[in-house]
Amino acid sequence: MTTANSIAPTQRQFPCSKCGANLQFAPGTDCLKCPYCGTENRIGGVPAHIPELDYQAYLQGLPADESVHETLTVKCVNCAAESTFAPDVTAGLCPFCGSGIIATGTSKKSIRPQAVLPFKVARDQAAQLFRQWVASLRFAPNALRSCAQRSCINGAYVPAWTYDSVTETDYAGERGEDYWETETYTETDADGNTVTRTRQVQKTRWWPASGHVSNAFDDVLVMATQTLPRKQLNRLEPWDLPQLVAYGDEYLSGFVAESYQVNLPDGFERAKQIMNPVIERSICADIGGDHQRIISANTTYNNITFKHLLLPVWLSAYQFQNKTYRFLVNARTGEVQGERPWSWVKIMLLIMTIVVIAVVIGLLVSR
């Protein structure tokens, strides 16, 4: 992609009218709130229609308009996450891996987020979910619970793309139709005599098939981060995208926002992988019959549009035995996912216990 004309990077603060402290977005509300004196500032938060952007136009280069902005980002040398810190923060822990970083910001030009899902689950609730999750882990090291208790819960906005497209697919394949045949066979009966019997056997007759199918896709979601484990991120779905609000810096106050690491065209390649099973099901339905085989499929993607979103996640990146484990909470639904270590000592003790019980039972039975 080419770059647009220079745009001055900005980082906004929202000072409290009473004490001057920086107001922060309060999860579950539509207000900025002062963490010291409690002053609130209403910001709206009404779900809005978010316009789609033309995909092909952005492939030609970033336009020099309000859809592109320049931000000051901090890159973690450990996990490579690029995120924004508050303007008055000069050092801290990376919320994505827990490593210490110095906030030496660099300017980065990127597509401006069009929409955001505001935080709904509060920090205390996310911390409680984290403690419950750790307590529920079987075969976890004994030291994990105390390690997790010391870990901080951080709020972060994770970047994502959504894609719309109309697909046209020409295919060639085969349609399988089942039929039954009577088969004769011999077997030995209970008296030792050889007898001849018949049975019905299902077989399939295959016919060539070809055709054309169309599909319309709306808001195919692709996470645009490479920092967090994709497996856990995917399990945080679904996201209540109808509750998106128009992007505003106010929603980011008090939180970290990660810059997208999966660019626009790479994101669409991932979207194609999500679309493919739907297209294949459409082909199979068009072929009909009892069974279907797809030999070839040629798909074109038309009317491609996209949106750039920020999705809210509470996360804890905790170090255990020199390895980083991440715990994620969907800050809209409270869905919990995470990475965990295993205690192989506990697992071996369980195996040994099972073996001993099996031996004892065997001895008792033999007696």
N, C-alpha and C positions, 0 to 999 in steps of 0.2 A: 504494500500500500504506500502511496505517496502521502506526504504530510501537508497540512494546511498552513496558512499563514500563522505567525506566532501569536499566541493568545496568552496573556499574563496569567500565571497560575495563582489561584486564590484558595485560601482556607478560612472559612468564616467562623467567627465566634458569636455567641449570643449572650451578652452580659446581662446579669440580673439588674433590674431597675432599682432594687432596694440595697443590695450589698455588693454588687459589682462582680460576683462570681459568675462563672460560665454556666449558663442553663444547659440542662441535658434532657434528652427525650426520655419520657417516662413510659416504659412498656405497658401496654394495655390501655393507654389513654391517647388522646389527641393533643397532648400538652408538652411543652418544655417546662421543666421544673428545676428550681434551684436546689442543689443538694444540701445547702446550708440553712437557708431561711424558709424554704418551702414555697417561694413565690412561683406562680404558674403563669404560662403564656400559651394560650390556645393557638393551634396552628392549622386546624381544619381536619385533615385525615379522611376526607370523604372519598370513597372509591370512585375512580375516574376512568373514562375511556382513554386508553393509551394508544396513540396513533402508531401505525406500522411504518417502518422505514424501508425504502427500496433497496433490496440486497445488491442488485447489479450496479446501481449507482455508487454504492460504497466500495465495491470491488475496484472501481476506477480510481479511487483516492478519497481521503477524508475531506469532506467539504469544509469551507471556511465559514461556518455558521454556528448557531447556538447548539447544534447537536454534537459538537466536538468541544472538549475542554482540556485544559492543561492543569495537572495537579502535582503537588509535591508528594512523592512516594518514598517510602523507606524499604529497602530490600534486605531481607534476612540472609546472611551468608550461609546459614545452616540449612534452611529448607527452601530458600529462594522466593518466599512469599513477598509480594510487593503490596504494601498497605499504607494507609494514611494514618499519621498520628495527629493528635491535637497540636495546634501551633505552639503551645507553651510546654510541650513535652520534648525533652532532649535525650532521654534514655528510658529503657524499659525492657520488658520481656516480650518476645514475639508471641502473639496469641495463638499462632498456628503450630509452634513446636516447643515453646517454652524456653528458647535460648535467649540469652541477653543480647540486646542490640543497642547501638548508639544511633540516634535519629539524625543521620546526615542525609537530608532529603535531596532527591534529584527530581528535576522536572520531567514529566511524562505527558505526552499528548495522546488522547484516546477518545473513543466514542463515549459521549456523556450518557450516563444511565437515564432512561426515560421514566422509569417507575421503580417503586420500592414497596416491599411488604414491611410495614412497620413492626417492631418488636411487640409481641403480645404477652409472652411468658416472661415474668419478672425474674431478676437475678436470683433471689432467694428461692424461688420455686425451682429454677434450673439446678441450683446447688443441692437442693433436697433430692431431686431426681438423680443427680450424680451419686450422692451417698447411697441411695437405695439401690442403684445399679451395681455399685461396687459391692455392697453387702450381699447381693443376690448371686454373685459369681461363685460358681463351684470350682474347686481345685485351683483357687487363686493363692498366691504366696501370702503368708500371714502379714508381711510388712506392707502389702499393697494398700490396706485400708488406711493406715496412718499416713502413707505417702499421698494418697488421694485427698485426705483431710487437709493436707498442707497446700494442695494445688489451688490455684485461683481459677475462677470461672470468668471468662471474658466474652463480651458480646461482639460479634463481627458480622458485617454484611458480606455475603459471598456473591460474586458476580455470576450471572447466568444469561444465556440467550434463549429466546423463543423464536421459532421459525414457522411461517405459514407457506404452503406451497400447494399447487395443483399438479398432480402427476398424471402422465399419460404413458401407458405401458403396452407395448406389443409383445406378445409371448407365443411360444410354441411349446407343446407338451403332449401328454397322452392322457386319455380318459380310460379308466379301468372299470369294467362292468362285471359284476359277479354273476356266476351261474352255477348250477349244481349238476353233477354227473353221478350216475350209479356205478359204483365200483364193486367188483367181485373179489373176494379174498377167502383164504382157507385158514383154519385154526384147529387146534386140538381141544375137544371138549373135556368135560370132567371124567368121562369114561375112557379117555385115551383114543377116541375115534377122531379121524380127520373129517371135518365138516366144511362145507362151502357156504359162505354167507355173503350178503350184499350190504353196502352202506352208501350214504350220500356224502359226496366230497365236494367242497366248495372250490371253484377255480375262478380265475379272472381272465377276461378277454380284453385286450388293450386296443384302443383306437387312437389314431393321430388327432390332435386338437390344436387349434390356434385361435387367436383372437386379440381383443383390445380391451383394457380396463382403465378407468379413470378413478382417481381418489383425491379428495380434498383434505388437507391437513391443517389444523389450527393449533397454534401455541405448542409446538413440539419443543419440550424443555431440554436444554443442554447446559449442564453446569460448566462454567468457564474458568474453573480453578484446577490447578494441578497440585496444589499444596495439600489439600485434604484427601483422605482415601475415598476413591470414587465409589467403592462398594458400600461404605457406610452412608455416603451422601445420597446415593440412589435410594437407600432404604428409608431416608427421611421423608420421601414423597408419600402422599401427594401434598402439594403446596396449594393454598387457597388463592389461586391467581385472580379470581374475580374480585378480590379485596385489594388489589393493587391501587396505590395512590400515585399521583404524579410526583416525580422526583423533586425533593427539596433538601437543601443542606441541613435543615433543622432536624430531620430524621436521623442524621448521622452524628449529631452532637452527643458525645459521651461514648461513642462506639468506634471501632476500627472498621474501615472499608477496604477490602482487598481489590486490587486492580485485576482485570481479566488477564489470564495467562493463555487461554485458548482463544485464538483470534477468530474473526468472523468466518472466513472460509473453512478453517479447520472445524469450527463448531458445526457448520452445515454438513460436513462429511460425517460427523457423529450423528446429526439429525437424520441423515439418510439411513444409517444403520437402524435407527428407531422406526423409521417408516417402512423399511423392507419387509418385516414380518406382516404388516398390514397389507402391503401390496401383494405378497404371496398368498395371503388368505383370500384376497379378491380374485386372484387368478384361479385358485382352486375352486372357488364358488362358481366362476364363469365356466370352467371346464366341466364341472358337474360329474355325474357318475358316482360310483362307489369309492373309487380311488383316483388320485391325480398324481401325475409326474410333471414337473416343470423342467423342460430341457433348456430353454433360453428365455430371457426377459430383457427387453431394452426399454429403459425408463427415461423420460425427459421430465425435468422439473421446471415448471412455469410459474409466473406470478409470485416469485419468491420475495417475501418480506420478512422483517425481523424486528425484535425489540431487545433492548439491553436492560436487564433487571438487576436489582440487588435483593437478595433473600437473607432473612435474619437467622443467625445460628448462635446459640450459646456453646462455647467449647472450652475444654480444659486439655491442655497438652502437658502431660506429666511425665517426668523422667523416672524410669525404674530399671535399675541395674544397667545404666548407660544406654538405654534404649527409650525412644520416645513413643508414647502411646497417646492416642487422641480419643476424646469423648465428645460427642456431638448431641445437641438437643435442637430439634426444630422449634424455633422460638415463636411459632404460630400455634402448633398443635401439641407440643410437649413430647413428640415422638423421640425416643432415645436410641442412639446407636453408639458403638464404641469399639475400640481395640483393647485387648486385655492380654496380660501375661499369664502363663500357666505354671503351676508348681508341679514339676515332674516328681518331686519327692512324694507329694500327696497321691499322685496318680500311681506311682510304683507301690506305695503302701496299700492302696485299694486293690491293686492286682494281686499282691501277695496275700491280702486278707481273703480274697475270693478263692485263690488257689488253696489256702489252708482249709477254708470251709468245705470246698469240694472234696479234699482229701479225707477230712473227718467224716463227711456224709458217706463217701465211698467205703470207708472202714466199717461204719455202723451198718451199712447195707450188707456188706460181705459177711458180717457176723450173724 
